[in-house]
Amino acid sequence: MKRFFAVCCVLGMISAACGSSGAAPPASSAGSPKPAASAAASSAGPNLQAIKSEGKAVGYGVLVDSQWKTLNGLMQKRYGVPVENFRGDTGAVVGRIDTEEQAGKHLWDMVVLEGAYQDGLASQGYLQKLSPDLMGRFPEKWRDPKGYWVTFTLFPLAVLYNTDLVPKGQEPKSLDDLTDPRWKGKIAMTDPTLNEAFIRWFQVIREEKGAKADEYFKALAANNPTFFQSGLTVSTNVNQGQFPIGLGFMTHVLSVGGPNGHMGFMKQDPMPTTSGAFALSANPPHPNTASALANLFLSPEYLQPSGDLGYPITLPGIKSAIKEANGLNYQDVPQLAPAKFKEAQTYFKGIFKK
Amino acid sequence: MTGIAGGLAIALALVLCLYPTAMLLRGSLSAGALGKFGALTLRNYVAVYTSAETYQLFGVTLLYAAAVAVAAVLVGLLLAWIAVRTDTPLASEMGWLVFIPYAIPGTLTSVAWILLANPNTGFLNVLARRITGSNVTPFNVYSFLGMVFVAALPATILAFTFLAVALRAMDPSLEEASGMAGAGPLRTLWRVSIPLVRPAALSMLAILLILGLESFDVPAFVGIPARIYVFTTQVFVQTSVKIPPDYAMAATYGMLLLLLTLVLTYAYQRSLAQPERYATISGKAFRPRRIKLGPWRWLTFAVFAVVFLIGAILPLLTLLAVSLAPSLNQIRDATLAGWGGQHFGTILGDPIARRAIRNSVLLAVLGASAAMILSFFVSFNTTRARFRGRGLVEYLLFLPFAFPSLVLAVGVLWGYVRFPLAVYGTLWILLLGYVTKFLPYGLRSVSGSLLQIHRELEESARTSGATLGQVLRRVVLPLTMPGFVAGWSLLVVIFLREFSMSLMLWSSGNEVVTVLFYDYWTNGRFGPLGALGMLLIVISLLIVLPVRRLMKVDAVIG
């Protein structure tokens, strides 16, 4: 018994010596919130010393890994501080923010979500208004009329295909092509019963097809698609050749596939899309860094690399590196009222039930 | 021990276990948001119990959990008998060998088997097509059978560990007597050995059934693609898909599962009602006896080898290949150009990955130690002290185990998000969650050992003048040490591989490795995923195997 406890003590000491980075609560999580650095301070220039002493910024949101990495790299280069992030789907991000804010824990500085969900956060008092300087960089149609967020990018939804596995000329040309039996067992799909954006997209398809919707979706289900909870997983599977066809996000052609990737996408008119809007916390734990971060994020310095990753950017002058993405007729996939959302979810569960 | 110290231990354990449970119960009756309960209401229960989907999900979940539990106990018992009771080659090494696959986190087992057996490009299917020259697909992990198979692998190891200890501790004179009465080895196995390990087998069945009901990693990685949804998928929907999350509904689904697991717990308690019937460590000395199987020992060796190949070799080789190859295609095409340690370099050069490893190791070692020490003090009191409500205490301590980790995480969040001490947003909330959830493992491990020690040993020591402390130190602890260390090492591995609760409770700066696995998987970063997985497995084995060897746990098993 003595030997055992001796071993445990040694192991415990070694572990403690490696440092418990999270053992002490972050200073920002306890106590009363610090006064938020007004985003208007961005026009006065960042307080470099304060940024250094704050040590980091924390972002929550739906950006992909490569986008967070780019942001982190730029902040490190310019200010010498990292951006840590919590990446999740919309539900996970909203839930986390709601939980923490309700408990008075202010652990995040910035958030990226669709504008409609930013409205929800703003109505709870979780967001601060962005400075006119920052907002003014974007055309009015992308700005929140109340001043809390600005849409900086679009996330178009698309049929993806692996360019190595699908011969040229045999790519799907329409959504109806997905019911072709040659794709049986070959389709990766973001789960239209679990993923909020895809429930909405499929509902749009359902409404467009009207009386033929049942027939269409049953034929699609008969092709035995494989579901994934996240669009990102669909894209990685298609890019890596696990599936020749996928229903995911258009921008992943480049942001996941990379410049030597193996994906293409099917153009649609209109092209269904969701979007990404940027907002700042009303009580950022790192107010000076948050302010500098906002200024950097909403500038060509960050958004151009996002465009280079394939994202359609709403900041004038920045184009998507996916040439076919420029000039498309994008149309927002509408939000669904809770009752309608549940009805749609139930409908698709029934259709795709095994 | 039955005085203040014992009482304090029980009180602490009860608070740990009942606080989040109470939060869940209150939350399920609530209309308010997380941490704010609002008015009492039954609307969540009405919504759940009046939905046909609830019963469909329940049926699928029960079938899945039962299949996993039965398969694991049967195979685990067979392996335990082979390792402990026969002269199969390498039997004495099987204890630690079988432990190796358990060091592979469930998320990685799922990933490995997806890479091996997905219907389009799984490595085994690609190999089969190359060999046969046709477009065959002999394996499909995205199926109900695939789910059961992947989930049963770690469950079998768990069953083996507990059942092997029970078999080892049995007095072989009972089997010898059976042999002398003319019974052959199989008849003796059936009529003597198995009935004696029945409490251990039944309790494993109950535990594995509960684990199957509440598991999320296999349903998330394998079930969703297969379009097979279980209860925990619904909980995940309520907490991470619905906007805003509906934690009250998640808690309500959790309470539904609790009813079933209370029944299982009652059955478990009844099977232990007469411990003297199963006391096999007595004042009489005995030597373990191995059955000589003759040429049949090569068959039993083959059985063990196949299970080891499926449970350990294949997944480990897959993860190793993924960690070394530049891309998955090169593994499929068996081309070696560019293979190397670049992914390991990526991981070791990434401060977030290094921090996650550090956090995971710290939580595992501290948490397992705290849980086992608490378990020992609590188990000694509940198995030895005659006080009213002892059965109720055991029951209550089992409650958190009955909840899915996802649901219990909601209870932990509810309980600690507004706690006066700054627990939320730190590693401590993870530690509290882990210990709360997995304390029953420690209790089961220690109490199983304590039950097999006949009181006459302690009574003899007391009669000879030993104090309670001396009895503990000189008699009880040495005899329970194998169970204690087996429990500790299991908990270290469990904490290192814990996924569902970590997904809900982590925050920036407090990442653990399993959260990073999920992140890498969804981002398609298979190489770093494989590298990080291999590092974690090596770390797990480096922590656990030397301790087990030092404490001769596997000598007890083998």
Interface residues (C-beta under 8 A of the other chain):
Chain A: M1 R3 F4 V7 C8 L11 G12 S15 A16 C18 G19 S20 S21 G22 A23 A24 P25 P26 S29 A30 V58 V64 D65 P82 E84 N85 F86 R87 G88 D89 T90 G91 A92 V94 G95 D98 T99 E100 Q102 A103 G104 K105 L107 W108 Y117 G120 G185 K186 D191 L194 N195 E196 T226 F227 F228 Q229 S230 L232 T233 S235 T236 N237 N239 Q240 G241 Q242 F243 V256 T346 K349 F352 K353 K354
Chain B: A33 L34 G35 K36 E53 N118 P119 N120 T121 Y142 A220 I224 P225 A226 R227 I228 T233 F236 V237 T239 S240 V241 K242 I243 P244 P245 S327 L328 N329 P351 I352 R355 R358 N359 V361 L362 V365 L366 S369 L413 V417 R418 A422 V423 Y424 G425 T426 L427 W428 R473 L477 P478 M481 F484 V485 W488 S507 S508 G509 N510 D519 W521 T522 N523 G524 R525 F526 I543 P546 V547 L550 M551
